[in-house]
Amino acid sequence: MKKYLLSTLADGICVVLLSVCPILCYASAFSVKLESSVLIMAAVLFSIVFSLLSAFVKSNLKYALCMTVIAFVAFLVFVFANERIFAQANYAINKLLELYSVYLSVYSNIKFASYIANDATGFFVLLSLILNGLFSFLISRIKSIKIAGLLSIALLVPCFVLVNTLPDLVPLLIIFTVLFALYFSSQTRQLNYAHSGVITAVCAVILAVLITVLAVINPVADYERPKWQDNMLNTVQTLTGMKTYNGSGKISSALAEVGNSLEPEVDFSNAGALTQTGKKVMTVTSSTDGRIYLKSMAYANYENNKWSVLTDEQADNYPQDYQSFIMTIMTQYFEEAETVTIDTVNKENVIYTPYYLNYINNNFSPVCDVFIANTDKATNYTMFVIPYSEENINDFSRIEISGTSKYDDFAQCYLSLPNDTKQAMLEIAERNNIKDLSKSDISQTVAAVKDFVSHSASYSLNTQKVPDGRDVAEWFLNDAETGYCMHFANAAAVMLRALGVPARYVTGYCADVVDGKAIVTSDNAHAWVEYYDSSIGWIPLDATSSDFEVPQATESVQTTTQAQTTSPTVQPTTQAQNTKPVKTEVKAKISTPAIIVIIILLIIALAILRIIFIRYYRKYSFTHKDYKSRVICIYRYLNKLSVHSKVRIPKKIENICTKAKFSTHNISDEEYKIVLNYVLTFRNKTIGKMPIVKKLYCIIILGI
């Protein structure tokens, strides 16, 4: 009884993992928000119910009745919450379509609900209920591991159809660990269900340990995509007409393609004390010394203390024949462009852009005027720039190129502000004698705003959060005593907009190039402002307090190696700055081909162990317990051989076996020996008549 309960428990755990992990894989691959703790708790409760039904309701009719009742209850819940479920389903599907629309001619956004939610917890809980019922029926009730495996793999297909979307590694490995463990215990599950739990648990533990060891030896962060995979993608794109993002179209699609490397919004509500870690991000080599700003992302819309990127509707008005990142200023005062070379630690999804580019590389993909996508995942690239300073910016003048006049109209979207915020900024400007000269002399307005904002507070990473209900710009300029770059940049951008100057919030890195080189770390993440002058274009403005010092680093800093890119968006925390020295660890690495060989050998070894165990257990079943039980086990084995080979069991042997299985008479020693001695003869006869493929299937997969 204890072994039977252990098997039921093992199956229940497998059902929970197989119903939750594919959902977590989908959520991570397509950046879908959900409360994972709620999902896991619900899946555990569902699994307990289904496991108890499978274990104690033996009658198929009663089992079907119980499942019908559960389905009816779920249907009632769906009826009463259908609006929310539909909204969350709409949200989850749109997250998938955002990525597919980058490659295929499909809609990136559909609407079939009255509103679209911002997470999918309820929808995934309902999906988990359905998957729980299916997996419980397949694994515990009819013990069909093959169908359960195919269903699990089918659920993962959307996560791997797109090249640039991969799920989190942990739930993915858990799925394959559970499937392999169920496969290795499938034979025992059919012959003696009570022992299957132990086999499943042991196999799962062994597999988990092996996978953990492999992950430690060769971490996923060090993985480099082989060249043949890129070549294969190019071939598929040519044959199918798939496309990558080329700078036109939807902002949401472009952001989806680069994944979590860029944040679509910056929320000031939780901007409290800031922690710095000093992780190396890149090395900058420049032919000119001095301060350099490397732009990552520009934000357009300000509301409720949040900056967000252009919406798809706003991007539709962007003049596609105007490239805002290409040099559009006359350079009569400069003989030739200087070079800036970026060498990043990780494969970044975004190009870090200095001011001002002379031209844009062919392998860069500008996304409107928001950011430049690094479609080739280049870690080293050189750009030609025209160096500038606040003193010589007036020597620049814009070249009239295609789309210029249209872009002047488009840039007006960078003036929008909530009415309350605008009124508060105008009142502050009036009190401090800051004039709106945007129509006559933008430079004076900008200079006045910069001077006022930079002296409004002291620079400190230990700045508290904005009080609830206050606008962060108004609070910072009126009441705050300290702030860091994002506070100064936000206040300057908002005030410039209120005074009629198109402005936007920008994130990236700021570093000082000394002797032609700068080591950029995560501490160099910075925020500043860009304001728009129709005679020049976008001009950077750093309104951070003068007591701000750009962090300096040397070659000895710890590098950060991770699968995804290092976002420069300032992310505030409540911890103090870490000043402890960091030790550099040297890890032994095994090449990717070696890892593949090791995995193949492990799979072969586990398959051999499975066959050995199956044969040992079969021999044990044939030679232990009473004669009647032994003959019944032999009859099951002979039937399996007969089904796969289509060779009939001799009448004499079948009569003895049916007597053992269906009658109340005992089996004699002589009858048992007749059946036992015939097993090997029948096996050799049937295996010998099978085609080679079927023979290998029966021996290796089925363990016959």
C-alpha positions as CSV (number, residue, x, y, z in Angstrom):
1,M,0.0,0.0,0.0
2,K,2.9,2.4,0.9
3,K,4.5,1.7,-2.5
4,Y,1.2,2.3,-4.3
5,L,0.8,5.7,-2.5
6,L,4.4,6.6,-3.3
7,S,3.7,5.9,-7.0
8,T,0.6,8.0,-6.9
9,L,2.6,10.8,-5.2
10,A,5.4,10.6,-7.9
11,D,2.8,10.7,-10.6
12,G,1.1,13.7,-9.0
13,I,4.4,15.6,-8.9
14,C,5.1,14.7,-12.5
15,V,1.6,16.0,-13.5
16,V,2.2,19.3,-11.7
17,L,5.6,19.8,-13.4
18,L,4.3,18.9,-16.8
19,S,1.3,21.2,-16.5
20,V,3.2,24.2,-15.1
21,C,6.6,24.2,-16.8
22,P,5.4,24.5,-20.4
23,I,3.3,27.6,-19.3
24,L,6.4,29.1,-17.6
25,C,8.4,28.4,-20.8
26,Y,5.8,30.2,-22.9
27,A,5.6,33.1,-20.4
28,S,9.4,33.6,-20.4
29,A,9.9,33.1,-24.2
30,F,7.2,35.7,-25.0
31,S,7.6,38.0,-22.0
32,V,4.1,37.3,-20.7
33,K,3.4,38.5,-17.1
34,L,1.8,36.2,-14.6
35,E,1.9,35.3,-10.9
36,S,3.9,32.1,-11.0
37,S,3.2,31.3,-7.3
38,V,-0.6,31.4,-7.9
39,L,-0.2,29.2,-10.9
40,I,2.0,26.6,-9.0
41,M,-0.4,26.5,-6.0
42,A,-3.4,26.0,-8.3
43,A,-1.6,23.3,-10.2
44,V,-0.7,21.5,-7.0
45,L,-4.4,21.5,-5.8
46,F,-5.6,20.3,-9.2
47,S,-3.0,17.5,-9.2
48,I,-4.1,16.3,-5.7
49,V,-7.7,16.0,-6.8
50,F,-6.9,14.2,-10.1
51,S,-4.3,11.9,-8.4
52,L,-6.8,10.9,-5.8
53,L,-9.4,10.1,-8.5
54,S,-7.0,8.0,-10.5
55,A,-5.8,6.1,-7.4
56,F,-9.1,5.4,-5.6
57,V,-11.8,5.5,-8.3
58,K,-11.4,2.2,-10.1
59,S,-14.6,2.1,-12.0
60,N,-14.3,3.8,-15.4
61,L,-17.9,5.0,-15.3
62,K,-17.4,6.6,-11.9
63,Y,-14.2,8.2,-13.0
64,A,-15.8,9.6,-16.1
65,L,-18.7,11.0,-13.9
66,C,-16.2,12.7,-11.5
67,M,-14.3,14.2,-14.5
68,T,-17.6,15.5,-15.9
69,V,-18.4,17.2,-12.6
70,I,-15.0,18.8,-12.5
71,A,-15.4,20.0,-16.1
72,F,-18.9,21.4,-15.2
73,V,-17.5,23.3,-12.2
74,A,-14.7,24.7,-14.4
75,F,-17.2,25.7,-17.0
76,L,-19.3,27.6,-14.4
77,V,-16.2,29.4,-13.2
78,F,-15.4,30.3,-16.8
79,V,-18.9,31.6,-17.4
80,F,-18.8,33.9,-14.4
81,A,-15.2,35.1,-15.2
82,N,-15.3,34.8,-19.0
83,E,-14.6,38.5,-19.5
84,R,-11.4,38.4,-17.5
85,I,-10.3,35.1,-19.0
86,F,-10.9,36.3,-22.5
87,A,-9.0,39.5,-21.8
88,Q,-6.0,37.6,-20.4
89,A,-6.1,35.1,-23.3
90,N,-6.1,38.1,-25.7
91,Y,-3.1,39.5,-23.9
92,A,-1.2,36.2,-24.0
93,I,-1.9,35.6,-27.7
94,N,-0.9,39.2,-28.6
95,K,2.5,38.7,-26.9
96,L,3.1,35.7,-29.1
97,L,1.9,37.6,-32.2
98,E,4.2,40.5,-31.5
99,L,7.1,38.3,-32.1
100,Y,5.7,36.3,-35.0
101,S,4.9,39.6,-36.8
102,V,8.6,40.3,-36.9
103,Y,9.2,37.3,-39.1
104,L,5.9,36.6,-40.9
105,S,3.1,38.6,-42.4
106,V,0.7,38.2,-39.5
107,Y,-1.1,40.6,-37.3
108,S,0.9,41.8,-34.3
109,N,-2.2,42.7,-32.4
110,I,-5.7,41.4,-32.3
111,K,-8.7,42.1,-30.1
112,F,-11.5,39.7,-29.3
113,A,-12.2,40.8,-25.7
114,S,-13.9,43.9,-24.3
115,Y,-10.5,45.0,-22.9
116,I,-7.0,43.6,-22.9
117,A,-5.4,42.6,-19.5
118,N,-1.8,43.2,-18.5
119,D,-1.2,39.7,-17.2
120,A,-2.4,36.2,-17.9
121,T,-2.5,34.5,-14.5
122,G,-6.2,33.5,-14.6
123,F,-6.1,32.2,-18.1
124,F,-3.0,30.1,-17.3
125,V,-4.6,28.7,-14.2
126,L,-7.6,27.5,-16.3
127,L,-5.1,26.1,-18.9
128,S,-3.3,24.4,-16.0
129,L,-6.5,22.7,-14.9
130,I,-7.0,21.3,-18.4
131,L,-3.4,20.1,-18.7
132,N,-3.6,18.6,-15.2
133,G,-6.6,16.6,-16.2
134,L,-5.0,15.4,-19.4
135,F,-1.7,14.4,-17.9
136,S,-3.3,12.8,-14.9
137,F,-5.5,10.7,-17.2
138,L,-2.5,9.8,-19.5
139,I,0.1,9.0,-16.8
140,S,-1.9,7.7,-13.9
141,R,-5.0,6.3,-15.5
142,I,-4.1,4.7,-18.9
143,K,-0.3,4.9,-18.3
144,S,0.4,6.2,-21.8
145,I,3.8,7.9,-21.5
146,K,4.2,8.4,-25.3
147,I,1.1,10.5,-25.7
148,A,2.1,12.6,-22.6
149,G,5.5,13.2,-24.0
150,L,4.2,14.2,-27.4
151,L,1.7,16.6,-25.7
152,S,4.5,18.2,-23.7
153,I,6.7,18.7,-26.7
154,A,3.8,20.1,-28.7
155,L,3.2,22.7,-25.9
156,L,6.9,23.8,-26.3
157,V,6.8,24.2,-30.1
158,P,5.8,27.9,-30.0
159,C,8.8,28.7,-27.9
160,F,11.2,27.3,-30.5
161,V,9.6,28.3,-33.8
162,L,11.2,31.7,-33.6
163,V,14.9,31.8,-33.5
164,N,15.3,34.8,-31.1
165,T,12.9,33.6,-28.5
166,L,14.0,30.9,-26.0
167,P,12.3,29.9,-22.7
168,D,14.0,29.9,-19.3
169,L,16.4,27.0,-19.0
170,V,15.1,25.7,-15.6
171,P,11.5,24.8,-16.5
172,L,12.7,23.5,-19.9
173,L,15.2,21.1,-18.3
174,I,12.5,20.0,-15.7
175,I,10.2,19.0,-18.5
176,F,12.8,16.8,-20.2
177,T,13.9,15.3,-16.9
178,V,10.4,14.3,-16.0
179,L,9.7,12.9,-19.5
180,F,12.9,10.8,-19.4
181,A,12.1,9.6,-15.9
182,L,8.6,8.6,-17.0
183,Y,10.0,6.8,-20.0
184,F,12.5,4.8,-18.0
185,S,9.7,3.7,-15.6
186,S,7.1,3.0,-18.3
187,Q,7.7,-0.7,-18.4
188,T,7.5,-1.1,-14.7
189,R,4.3,1.1,-14.7
190,Q,2.6,-1.4,-17.0
191,L,3.8,-4.6,-15.1
192,N,3.7,-3.4,-11.5
193,Y,2.4,0.1,-10.9
194,A,3.4,-0.1,-7.2
195,H,7.1,-0.1,-8.0
196,S,6.9,2.6,-10.7
197,G,7.1,5.5,-8.2
198,V,10.5,4.5,-6.9
199,I,11.9,4.0,-10.4
200,T,10.5,7.4,-11.5
201,A,12.0,9.2,-8.5
202,V,15.4,7.5,-8.8
203,C,15.6,8.3,-12.5
204,A,14.5,11.9,-12.0
205,V,17.2,12.4,-9.3
206,I,19.9,10.9,-11.4
207,L,19.0,12.9,-14.4
208,A,18.6,16.2,-12.4
209,V,22.1,15.6,-10.9
210,L,23.6,15.0,-14.4
211,I,22.0,18.0,-15.9
212,T,23.1,20.2,-13.0
213,V,26.7,19.0,-13.4
214,L,26.6,19.8,-17.1
215,A,25.1,23.2,-16.5
216,V,27.9,24.0,-14.0
217,I,30.6,22.8,-16.2
218,N,29.3,24.6,-19.3
219,P,26.9,27.3,-18.2
220,V,24.3,28.6,-20.7
221,A,25.7,32.1,-20.3
222,D,28.9,30.9,-22.1
223,Y,27.0,29.4,-25.0
224,E,27.8,30.8,-28.4
225,R,25.5,30.1,-31.3
226,P,27.3,28.1,-34.0
227,K,27.7,29.6,-37.5
228,W,25.7,26.8,-39.2
229,Q,22.6,27.9,-37.2
230,D,22.9,31.4,-38.6
231,N,23.4,30.0,-42.1
232,M,20.4,27.8,-41.7
233,L,18.3,30.7,-40.6
234,N,19.3,32.7,-43.7
235,T,18.4,29.8,-45.9
236,V,15.0,29.4,-44.2
237,Q,14.3,33.2,-44.5
238,T,15.2,33.0,-48.2
239,L,12.9,30.0,-48.9
240,T,10.0,31.1,-46.8
241,G,10.1,34.9,-47.1
242,M,10.7,35.4,-43.4
243,K,12.0,38.8,-42.5
244,T,13.9,40.6,-39.8
245,Y,13.1,44.1,-38.5
246,N,14.3,46.8,-40.9
247,G,13.4,49.9,-39.0
248,S,9.9,50.4,-40.3
249,G,6.7,49.1,-38.8
250,K,5.7,48.6,-35.2
251,I,7.7,49.6,-32.1
252,S,6.2,46.7,-30.1
253,S,7.4,44.1,-32.7
254,A,11.0,45.6,-32.6
255,L,11.0,45.6,-28.8
256,A,9.7,42.0,-28.8
257,E,12.5,40.9,-31.0
258,V,15.3,42.3,-28.8
259,G,13.6,40.7,-25.8
260,N,14.3,41.8,-22.2
261,S,17.5,43.8,-23.1
262,L,15.5,47.0,-23.3
263,E,12.8,48.2,-21.0
264,P,9.8,49.7,-22.8
265,E,9.1,52.0,-19.8
266,V,10.9,53.6,-16.9
267,D,8.8,53.8,-13.7
268,F,9.9,56.5,-11.2
269,S,7.4,55.4,-8.6
270,N,9.9,53.0,-7.1
271,A,13.0,55.0,-7.8
272,G,14.6,54.8,-4.3
273,A,18.2,54.3,-3.1
274,L,20.4,52.9,-5.9
275,T,22.8,50.0,-5.7
276,Q,25.9,49.8,-7.9
277,T,27.7,46.5,-8.7
278,G,30.7,47.5,-11.0
279,K,30.2,44.8,-13.6
280,K,32.1,45.3,-16.8
281,V,29.8,45.9,-19.8
282,M,32.1,47.1,-22.6
283,T,35.4,48.7,-23.6
284,V,35.3,51.9,-25.6
285,T,38.2,52.9,-27.8
286,S,38.1,56.4,-29.3
287,S,40.5,58.6,-31.3
288,T,39.4,61.6,-29.1
289,D,39.6,61.8,-25.4
290,G,36.8,63.3,-23.3
291,R,33.4,62.5,-22.0
292,I,31.3,60.2,-24.2
293,Y,27.6,59.5,-24.1
294,L,26.5,56.2,-25.6
295,K,22.8,56.3,-26.3
296,S,20.7,53.1,-25.9
297,M,17.0,54.1,-25.8
298,A,14.9,57.2,-26.1
299,Y,11.5,57.5,-24.3
300,A,8.6,59.6,-25.7
301,N,5.6,59.6,-23.5
302,Y,5.4,60.8,-19.9
303,E,2.4,59.9,-17.7
304,N,1.8,58.8,-14.1
305,N,5.5,59.1,-13.2
306,K,6.4,56.8,-16.1
307,W,8.3,57.3,-19.4
308,S,7.4,54.9,-22.2
309,V,8.5,54.5,-25.8
310,L,6.6,55.6,-28.8
311,T,3.3,53.7,-29.3
312,D,2.7,51.8,-32.6
313,E,0.1,54.5,-33.5
314,Q,2.7,57.3,-33.1
315,A,5.3,55.3,-35.0
316,D,2.9,55.0,-37.9
317,N,3.4,58.8,-38.4
318,Y,7.2,58.5,-38.4
319,P,8.6,59.5,-41.9
320,Q,10.2,56.3,-43.1
321,D,12.5,58.2,-45.5
322,Y,14.1,60.1,-42.7
323,Q,16.9,58.3,-40.7
324,S,17.3,60.2,-37.5
325,F,20.5,58.3,-36.5
326,I,22.4,59.2,-39.7
327,M,24.5,62.4,-39.6
328,T,22.2,65.2,-40.7
329,I,24.4,68.2,-39.8
330,M,26.9,70.1,-41.9
331,T,30.5,69.6,-41.0
332,Q,32.2,72.5,-42.7
333,Y,34.2,73.2,-39.5
334,F,35.5,69.7,-39.2
335,E,38.1,68.0,-41.5
336,E,37.2,64.4,-40.9
337,A,35.2,62.1,-38.7
338,E,36.7,60.4,-35.6
339,T,36.4,56.7,-34.8
340,V,34.7,55.1,-31.8
341,T,35.0,51.3,-31.3
342,I,32.7,49.4,-29.0
343,D,33.7,46.0,-27.6
344,T,30.9,44.6,-25.5
345,V,31.3,41.7,-23.0
346,N,28.0,40.1,-24.0
347,K,26.2,39.7,-27.3
348,E,24.0,42.8,-27.1
349,N,20.7,43.3,-28.8
350,V,21.1,47.1,-29.1
351,I,23.8,49.3,-30.6
352,Y,25.3,51.9,-28.1
353,T,25.4,55.0,-30.2
354,P,27.7,58.0,-29.6
355,Y,27.0,61.6,-30.8
356,Y,27.1,62.3,-33.8
357,L,27.2,59.5,-36.3
358,N,28.6,60.3,-39.7
359,Y,26.8,57.3,-41.3
360,I,25.1,54.1,-40.1
361,N,26.5,50.7,-40.6
362,N,24.7,48.4,-43.0
363,N,24.3,45.7,-40.3
364,F,22.5,48.1,-37.9
365,S,18.8,48.3,-37.9
366,P,17.3,51.7,-36.7
367,V,13.9,51.4,-35.1
368,C,12.3,54.7,-35.9
369,D,14.2,57.3,-33.8
370,V,14.0,55.2,-30.6
371,F,17.0,52.8,-30.7
372,I,19.3,50.9,-33.1
373,A,18.8,47.1,-33.0
374,N,22.0,45.0,-33.2
375,T,20.5,42.3,-35.5
376,D,23.8,40.5,-36.0
377,K,24.6,40.4,-32.3
378,A,27.9,42.0,-33.0
379,T,30.2,42.4,-30.0
380,N,32.7,44.6,-31.7
381,Y,31.8,47.5,-34.0
382,T,33.4,50.7,-35.1
383,M,31.5,54.0,-35.8
384,F,32.6,57.2,-37.4
385,V,31.4,60.3,-35.4
386,I,31.7,64.0,-35.5
387,P,32.8,65.0,-32.0
388,Y,30.8,67.8,-30.4
389,S,30.7,69.9,-27.2
390,E,28.2,72.4,-25.8
391,E,30.6,75.1,-26.9
392,N,30.7,74.1,-30.6
393,I,27.2,72.8,-31.0
394,N,26.1,76.2,-32.5
395,D,28.6,75.6,-35.3
396,F,26.5,72.7,-36.6
397,S,23.6,73.2,-39.0
398,R,21.3,70.6,-40.4
399,I,21.4,69.4,-44.0
400,E,18.0,69.5,-45.6
401,I,17.4,65.9,-46.7
402,S,14.4,63.8,-47.6
403,G,11.8,63.6,-44.8
404,T,13.3,66.5,-42.8
405,S,10.2,68.7,-42.9
406,K,7.9,65.8,-42.1
407,Y,10.1,64.9,-39.2
408,D,9.8,68.4,-37.8
409,D,6.0,67.8,-37.7
410,F,6.5,64.4,-36.2
411,A,8.8,65.8,-33.4
412,Q,5.8,67.7,-32.0
413,C,4.7,64.4,-30.3
414,Y,7.6,65.0,-27.9
415,L,5.8,67.9,-26.4
416,S,2.9,66.1,-24.7
417,L,2.5,66.3,-21.0
418,P,-0.4,65.6,-18.5
419,N,-2.1,69.0,-17.8
420,D,-1.4,68.9,-14.0
421,T,2.3,68.2,-14.6
422,K,2.5,71.0,-17.2
423,Q,0.8,73.5,-15.0
424,A,3.1,72.6,-12.1
425,M,6.2,73.0,-14.3
426,L,5.1,76.4,-15.6
427,E,4.5,77.7,-12.1
428,I,8.0,76.6,-11.0
429,A,9.5,78.2,-14.2
430,E,7.6,81.5,-13.5
431,R,8.8,81.6,-9.8
432,N,12.4,81.1,-11.0
433,N,12.2,83.6,-13.9
434,I,12.7,80.9,-16.6
435,K,11.2,82.3,-19.9
436,D,9.6,80.4,-22.7
437,L,11.9,81.4,-25.6
438,S,11.3,78.2,-27.6
439,K,10.0,80.2,-30.6
440,S,12.9,82.7,-30.7
441,D,15.9,81.3,-28.9
442,I,15.8,77.7,-27.8
443,S,19.4,77.8,-26.5
444,Q,18.6,80.4,-23.8
445,T,15.6,78.4,-22.6
446,V,17.6,75.2,-22.5
447,A,20.5,76.9,-20.7
448,A,18.1,78.3,-18.0
449,V,16.4,74.9,-17.5
450,K,19.8,73.1,-17.2
451,D,21.1,75.6,-14.7
452,F,18.0,75.5,-12.6
453,V,17.6,71.7,-12.6
454,S,21.2,70.9,-11.9
455,H,21.3,73.2,-8.9
456,S,17.9,72.1,-7.5
457,A,19.3,69.2,-5.5
458,S,22.6,67.5,-4.6
459,Y,23.7,64.3,-6.3
460,S,23.3,61.2,-4.1
461,L,22.5,57.5,-4.8
462,N,20.8,57.3,-1.5
463,T,17.7,59.2,-2.6
464,Q,14.3,58.2,-1.2
465,K,11.2,57.3,-3.3
466,V,8.7,59.9,-4.4
467,P,5.8,60.2,-2.0
468,D,2.6,58.6,-3.1
469,G,0.3,60.8,-5.2
470,R,3.1,63.3,-6.1
471,D,4.5,63.9,-9.6
472,V,8.2,63.0,-9.4
473,A,9.3,66.0,-11.4
474,E,7.3,68.5,-9.3
475,W,8.4,66.8,-6.1
476,F,12.0,66.7,-7.1
477,L,12.2,70.4,-8.0
478,N,10.1,71.6,-5.0
479,D,11.0,69.4,-2.1
480,A,13.7,66.9,-2.8
481,E,17.2,67.5,-1.4
482,T,19.0,64.8,-3.3
483,G,18.7,62.9,-6.5
484,Y,20.6,61.0,-9.1
485,C,20.8,61.1,-12.9
486,M,17.3,59.8,-13.7
487,H,15.7,62.5,-11.3
488,F,17.7,65.4,-13.0
489,A,17.0,64.1,-16.5
490,N,13.3,63.6,-15.8
491,A,12.9,67.0,-14.4
492,A,14.7,68.7,-17.2
493,A,12.8,66.8,-19.9
494,V,9.4,67.6,-18.4
495,M,10.2,71.3,-17.8
496,L,11.5,71.7,-21.4
497,R,8.3,70.2,-22.7
498,A,6.2,72.5,-20.5
499,L,8.2,75.5,-22.0
500,G,7.5,74.4,-25.6
501,V,10.8,72.6,-26.4
502,P,10.4,69.0,-27.7
503,A,12.4,66.8,-25.4
504,R,12.7,63.2,-24.4
505,Y,14.2,61.0,-21.7
506,V,17.3,59.0,-22.8
507,T,19.2,56.1,-21.2
508,G,22.6,54.7,-22.0
509,Y,26.1,54.9,-20.6
510,C,28.3,57.9,-19.8
511,A,32.1,57.5,-19.5
512,D,35.3,59.5,-19.7
513,V,37.8,58.4,-22.4
514,V,41.4,58.8,-21.2
515,D,44.3,58.0,-23.5
516,G,41.9,56.8,-26.1
517,K,40.2,54.2,-23.9
518,A,37.4,53.8,-21.3
519,I,36.3,50.7,-19.4
520,V,32.5,51.0,-19.1
521,T,30.8,49.2,-16.2
522,S,27.2,48.9,-14.9
523,D,28.0,51.9,-12.7
524,N,28.3,54.0,-15.8
525,A,24.6,53.5,-16.6
526,H,23.2,57.0,-17.0
527,A,20.2,59.1,-18.0
528,W,20.1,62.4,-19.8
529,V,17.8,64.5,-22.0
530,E,17.7,65.1,-25.7
531,Y,15.9,68.3,-26.9
532,Y,15.0,69.0,-30.5
533,D,16.2,72.1,-32.5
534,S,14.8,72.2,-36.0
535,S,18.0,73.8,-37.3
536,I,20.2,71.0,-35.9
537,G,18.2,68.0,-34.8
538,W,18.3,66.1,-31.5
539,I,20.9,67.6,-29.1
540,P,22.0,65.8,-25.9
541,L,21.7,67.7,-22.6
542,D,23.0,66.4,-19.2
543,A,21.3,68.4,-16.4
544,T,22.8,66.2,-13.6
545,S,24.2,68.1,-10.7
546,S,27.8,69.3,-11.0
547,D,28.9,67.2,-8.0
548,F,28.2,64.1,-10.1
549,E,31.4,62.2,-10.9
550,V,31.6,59.7,-13.8
551,P,32.7,56.3,-12.4
552,Q,36.1,55.2,-13.6
553,A,37.2,51.6,-13.9
554,T,40.3,49.7,-14.9
555,E,40.8,46.4,-16.7
556,S,40.7,44.5,-13.4
557,V,36.9,44.9,-13.0
558,Q,34.8,41.8,-13.0
559,T,33.1,41.1,-16.3
560,T,29.4,40.2,-16.4
561,T,28.6,37.2,-18.7
562,Q,24.9,36.5,-19.1
563,A,22.6,35.2,-21.8
564,Q,20.7,38.4,-22.3
565,T,22.0,41.9,-22.8
566,T,22.9,44.4,-20.1
567,S,20.3,47.0,-19.9
568,P,21.6,50.5,-19.1
569,T,18.2,51.6,-17.6
570,V,18.8,52.7,-14.1
571,Q,17.1,50.2,-11.8
572,P,16.8,51.5,-8.2
573,T,17.0,49.2,-5.2
574,T,17.1,49.7,-1.5
575,Q,20.5,48.2,-0.8
576,A,23.6,50.1,0.0
577,Q,26.5,50.3,-2.5
578,N,28.7,47.2,-2.5
579,T,32.3,48.1,-2.0
580,K,33.8,44.7,-1.3
581,P,36.4,43.5,-3.7
582,V,35.3,40.8,-6.1
583,K,37.3,37.7,-6.7
584,T,37.8,36.6,-10.3
585,E,36.9,32.9,-10.8
586,V,38.4,30.8,-13.5
587,K,36.0,28.1,-14.8
588,A,36.9,25.1,-16.8
589,K,35.0,25.0,-20.1
590,I,34.1,22.1,-22.3
591,S,33.5,22.7,-26.0
592,T,30.0,22.4,-27.3
593,P,30.7,19.2,-29.4
594,A,32.1,17.5,-26.3
595,I,29.0,18.4,-24.4
596,I,26.8,16.9,-27.2
597,V,28.9,13.7,-27.1
598,I,28.6,13.5,-23.3
599,I,24.9,13.9,-23.5
600,I,24.5,11.3,-26.2
601,L,26.7,8.8,-24.2
602,L,24.6,9.5,-21.1
603,I,21.4,8.9,-22.9
604,I,22.8,5.6,-24.3
605,A,24.0,4.6,-20.9
606,L,20.6,5.3,-19.3
607,A,18.9,3.4,-22.1
608,I,21.1,0.4,-21.5
609,L,20.5,0.6,-17.8
610,R,16.8,0.7,-18.5
611,I,16.9,-2.4,-20.7
612,I,19.0,-4.2,-18.0
613,F,16.5,-3.3,-15.3
614,I,13.5,-4.3,-17.4
615,R,15.0,-7.7,-18.1
616,Y,16.0,-8.2,-14.5
617,Y,12.5,-7.3,-13.3
618,R,10.9,-9.6,-15.9
619,K,13.1,-12.5,-14.8
620,Y,12.2,-11.8,-11.2
621,S,8.5,-11.8,-12.1
622,F,8.9,-15.1,-13.9
623,T,10.7,-16.9,-11.0
624,H,9.2,-15.5,-7.8
625,K,5.8,-15.6,-6.1
626,D,3.3,-18.5,-6.7
627,Y,3.1,-20.3,-10.0
628,K,-0.1,-18.7,-11.0
629,S,1.3,-15.2,-10.7
630,R,4.4,-16.2,-12.6
631,V,2.4,-17.6,-15.5
632,I,0.2,-14.5,-15.7
633,C,3.4,-12.3,-16.0
634,I,4.8,-14.7,-18.7
635,Y,1.4,-14.5,-20.6
636,R,1.6,-10.7,-20.6
637,Y,5.1,-10.9,-22.1
638,L,4.1,-13.5,-24.7
639,N,1.1,-11.4,-25.7
640,K,3.3,-8.4,-26.2
641,L,5.7,-10.4,-28.4
642,S,2.7,-11.8,-30.4
643,V,1.2,-8.4,-31.0
644,H,4.4,-6.9,-32.4
645,S,5.5,-9.9,-34.4
646,K,2.0,-11.1,-35.4
647,V,3.0,-14.7,-34.5
648,R,0.3,-16.6,-32.6
649,I,0.9,-18.2,-29.2
650,P,0.6,-22.1,-29.5
651,K,-2.7,-23.4,-28.3
652,K,-1.2,-25.5,-25.5
653,I,0.7,-22.6,-24.0
654,E,-2.3,-20.3,-24.3
655,N,-4.6,-22.8,-22.6
656,I,-2.2,-22.9,-19.6
657,C,-1.9,-19.1,-19.5
658,T,-5.7,-18.5,-19.7
659,K,-6.2,-21.0,-17.0
660,A,-3.9,-19.1,-14.7
661,K,-5.5,-15.7,-15.6
662,F,-9.2,-16.5,-15.6
663,S,-9.8,-19.7,-13.6
664,T,-9.6,-20.4,-9.9
665,H,-7.5,-23.5,-10.3
666,N,-3.9,-23.5,-9.3
667,I,-1.0,-24.1,-11.8
668,S,1.1,-27.1,-11.3
669,D,4.9,-27.2,-11.3
670,E,4.9,-29.1,-14.6
671,E,2.6,-26.6,-16.3
672,Y,4.7,-23.7,-15.1
673,K,7.9,-25.3,-16.4
674,I,6.3,-25.9,-19.8
675,V,5.3,-22.2,-20.1
676,L,8.7,-20.9,-18.7
677,N,10.8,-23.1,-21.0
678,Y,8.8,-21.9,-24.0
679,V,9.4,-18.2,-23.4
680,L,13.0,-18.1,-24.8
681,T,12.0,-20.1,-27.9
682,F,9.0,-17.9,-28.7
683,R,11.1,-14.7,-28.2
684,N,13.8,-15.9,-30.6
685,K,11.2,-17.0,-33.1
686,T,9.3,-13.7,-33.0
687,I,12.3,-11.3,-32.9
688,G,13.9,-13.2,-35.8
689,K,10.8,-12.5,-38.1
690,M,10.7,-8.8,-37.4
691,P,12.1,-6.1,-39.8
692,I,15.3,-4.6,-38.6
693,V,13.7,-1.2,-37.6
694,K,10.9,-2.9,-35.6
695,K,13.4,-5.3,-34.1
696,L,15.5,-2.3,-32.8
697,Y,12.3,-0.6,-31.6
698,C,11.2,-3.7,-29.6
699,I,14.6,-4.4,-28.1
700,I,15.8,-0.8,-27.3
701,I,12.5,1.1,-26.7
702,L,10.2,-1.5,-25.4
703,G,12.9,-3.6,-23.7
704,I,11.5,-6.9,-25.1
